[in-house]
Each structure stands twice: as C-alpha cells, then as structure tokens.
C-alpha cells in the first residue's frame, strides 16, 4: 500500500481552482458506457458530478492566500496482493475510502469548539480508477533508458541514411534495434516497457480531493503541518495543532487489514520502509528473523513491487554492496518523502 498526500501546484504556484485536477481524474471515463463510468463520491453520497466537486472545493477556500494550498490530493495505491483480497474492486475501495478518511481526521491534533474533529468536519470527494501508465519516474523506465537512447540513435541514423545525409547498412542497424528491444531488462507482453504504456494487471487505486478548509469553511486543516501534536497560544487561548502522518499511514494499513481480512507481510508495512531509510540495520535484522515462509513471501513481494531488497539475505553489512544500497535507499526515501508531504 502506497499513500501519498500532496498539495496541488501549477509550477511554483498552488492551484487556485480544482477544475484542472478534476478534469484529469475524469479522463478514464472517456468513451465508456454509462454503466461503466466511475463517479465521484464522498462519505455519504455516490454519483457526484465533476461540476459539483469543483463547485464545492473551489467555494470552500475562505481567507486562504494565493501562496497557500486550497486542497490536497491523497492517492491510495493498494498492491496487487492487497487487491486480490477484494471481491468487487470499485465498491470495496469505496467502502475502504470511507473508513480511511476517518483515520485521516483522527490523525489531526485539532479541536473544533472544544471537541475532536469528526468525519463530518471535512469536505472531500474521491474517485476510483482502474488504469495506470508507466511514467518517467518508474524504475522500469529508468532502467530501460540506456536501451531506449541507443534505439533512438539508431533510428536517427537510419533516417539519415534513407535521406542521403549519411552512409550505412540499414539492415544491420535494424537488426541491432531488434536485439536491443529484446535485451531491455523490463518487458511487458514481449515488448520493451516505454513511457505512456498502460500497465498490465489489476491497477485499481483511489484519488481523493480534500479541502484545506473544514466543512464550515472557517477552520484550516492542513495535513502538511510540520507539527505532529503540540499547542500554541493564539489570541490568548491555547490551540492544538498538528497532523500525525506516521499515525495516518499506519492506521490506513490496519484498517485495510481489518476490513478485508488481509495478513500483511513485514515487507509491505510503512514502518519497514521507514526503518530501511532511518535505520537499515534494524530493517535487515527484522527481515532475517522472519519465519521461513514469511521471509520467502517478503522477498517475492520485494522483487515484484520494487520494495527494498538486496541480492541475498545479508548476514553482515559488508555483504550489502554500496551501489545497490544507495539505489534502494534513494527509492525508499522518495516513497517516504512523498508520503510525508514534504512542505
């Protein structure tokens, strides 16, 4: 399970309207029959129109400055192992979203009129999507890039020969292209994975738009707060502040496991990914101590999903090559930073 929370930006400025983002989320509905369309929903309603989402989110920004986020995007991406536990992808993920957002509000160290924040105090809309495409940031694209660069150069060379700007053996160059296409490390259905290619398999995931302001449009609720839990004096009163991101991500996993009877492997946990970045010795020590069957599943999951892994189980730190370790750590840091908002 990967969860990211990001403030929506256009370049260096925060989006002043949710229209572009909502339009982006509507793209998957293009060309579908009415019965197959995925509508926006919230805690209590289904089949909410894109127009209503924009109206509600854009109209809930009282006293927010241009340099402040108007809304946040939460993306929830279950793994293929988690998705296998679902009976009906769309309905099950809707039900999970509604429980997840209770975990979200519970992670705020805030009060409204002396009481804790509840689910009715936030304004959000969500949408289920079932497709994903490979992006330039995916490790498959990055690791295929050297081959893509050589193929592009060969295709350029062929055009130059065909148009009389250079001399060369076109048949030989075409054979080299075919060879490089096969040698690229990441393939899908016998083809080299390229940017924009649709990913195979079950790719269902959740997009959530949540307003920065509470439902009454009077109180700012920022999951981007750098404070986990503290109090500050404002206008002569002590005011609670903060959002506990670690608590939210860990609760999200527990809620999924409880809702669908899922037995989470060590390698899938947010805590494990965080330990890999913060305390790698602790991470590998815990990995080694797993029962044989759980350890085997952990390594299988790591290989398939890009979770932190090394070529063999390390017994000592010396067995972890510096090159592999640095590469894995960079990847894990990206995941942790994106989950932690970083603003």
C-alpha positions, 0 to 999 in steps of 0.5 A, spaced: 500 500 500 502 506 497 499 513 500 501 519 498 498 526 500 500 532 496 498 539 495 496 541 488 501 546 484 501 549 477 509 550 477 511 554 483 504 556 484 498 552 488 492 551 484 487 556 485 481 552 482 480 544 482 477 544 475 484 542 472 485 536 477 478 534 476 478 534 469 484 529 469 481 524 474 475 524 469 479 522 463 478 514 464 471 515 463 472 517 456 468 513 451 465 508 456 458 506 457 454 509 462 454 503 466 461 503 466 463 510 468 466 511 475 463 517 479 465 521 484 463 520 491 464 522 498 462 519 505 455 519 504 453 520 497 455 516 490 454 519 483 457 526 484 458 530 478 465 533 476 461 540 476 459 539 483 466 537 486 469 543 483 463 547 485 464 545 492 472 545 493 473 551 489 467 555 494 470 552 500 477 556 500 475 562 505 481 567 507 486 562 504 492 566 500 494 565 493 501 562 496 497 557 500 494 550 498 486 550 497 486 542 497 490 536 497 490 530 493 491 523 497 492 517 492 491 510 495 495 505 491 493 498 494 498 492 491 496 487 487 496 482 493 492 487 497 487 487 491 486 480 490 483 480 497 477 484 494 471 481 491 468 487 487 474 492 486 470 499 485 465 498 491 470 495 496 475 501 495 469 505 496 467 502 502 475 502 504 475 510 502 470 511 507 473 508 513 480 511 511 478 518 511 476 517 518 483 515 520 485 521 516 481 526 521 483 522 527 490 523 525 489 531 526 491 534 533 485 539 532 479 541 536 473 544 533 469 548 539 472 544 544 471 537 541 475 532 536 474 533 529 469 528 526 468 525 519 463 530 518 468 536 519 471 535 512 469 536 505 472 531 500 470 527 494 474 521 491 474 517 485 476 510 483 480 508 477 482 502 474 488 504 469 495 506 470 501 508 465 508 507 466 511 514 467 518 517 467 519 516 474 518 508 474 524 504 475 522 500 469 523 506 465 529 508 468 532 502 467 530 501 460 533 508 458 540 506 456 536 501 451 531 506 449 537 512 447 541 507 443 534 505 439 533 512 438 540 513 435 539 508 431 533 510 428 536 517 427 541 514 423 537 510 419 533 516 417 539 519 415 541 514 411 534 513 407 535 521 406 542 521 403 545 525 409 549 519 411 552 512 409 550 505 412 547 498 412 540 499 414 539 492 415 544 491 420 542 497 424 535 494 424 537 488 426 541 491 432 534 495 434 531 488 434 536 485 439 536 491 443 528 491 444 529 484 446 535 485 451 531 491 455 531 488 462 523 490 463 518 487 458 511 487 458 507 482 453 514 481 449 515 488 448 520 493 451 516 497 457 516 505 454 513 511 457 505 512 456 504 504 456 498 502 460 500 497 465 498 490 465 494 487 471 489 489 476 491 497 477 485 499 481 487 505 486 483 511 489 484 519 488 481 523 493 480 531 493 480 534 500 479 541 502 484 545 506 478 548 509 473 544 514 466 543 512 464 550 515 469 553 511 472 557 517 477 552 520 484 550 516 486 543 516 492 542 513 495 535 513 502 538 511 503 541 518 510 540 520 507 539 527 505 532 529 501 534 536 503 540 540 499 547 542 500 554 541 497 560 544 493 564 539 489 570 541 490 568 548 487 561 548 491 555 547 490 551 540 492 544 538 495 543 532 498 538 528 497 532 523 500 525 525 502 522 518 506 516 521 499 515 525 495 516 518 499 511 514 499 506 519 492 506 521 490 506 513 494 499 513 490 496 519 484 498 517 485 495 510 487 489 514 481 489 518 476 490 513 478 485 508 481 480 512 488 481 509 495 478 513 500 483 511 507 481 510 513 485 514 515 487 507 509 491 505 508 495 512 510 503 512 514 502 518 519 497 514 520 502 509 521 507 514 526 503 518 530 501 511 531 509 510 532 511 518 535 505 520 537 499 515 540 495 520 534 494 524 530 493 517 535 487 515 535 484 522 527 484 522 527 481 515 532 475 517 528 473 523 522 472 519 519 465 519 521 461 513 515 462 509 514 469 511 521 471 509 520 467 502 513 471 501 517 478 503 522 477 498 517 475 492 513 481 494 520 485 494 522 483 487 515 484 484 513 491 487 520 494 487 520 494 495 527 494 498 531 488 497 538 486 496 541 480 492 541 475 498 539 475 505 545 479 508 548 476 514 553 482 515 553 489 512 559 488 508 555 483 504 550 489 502 554 492 496 554 500 496 551 501 489 545 497 490 544 500 497 544 507 495 539 505 489 534 502 494 535 507 499 534 513 494 527 509 492 525 508 499 526 515 501 522 518 495 516 513 497 517 516 504 518 523 502 512 523 498 508 520 503 510 525 508 508 531 504 514 534 504 512 542 505 
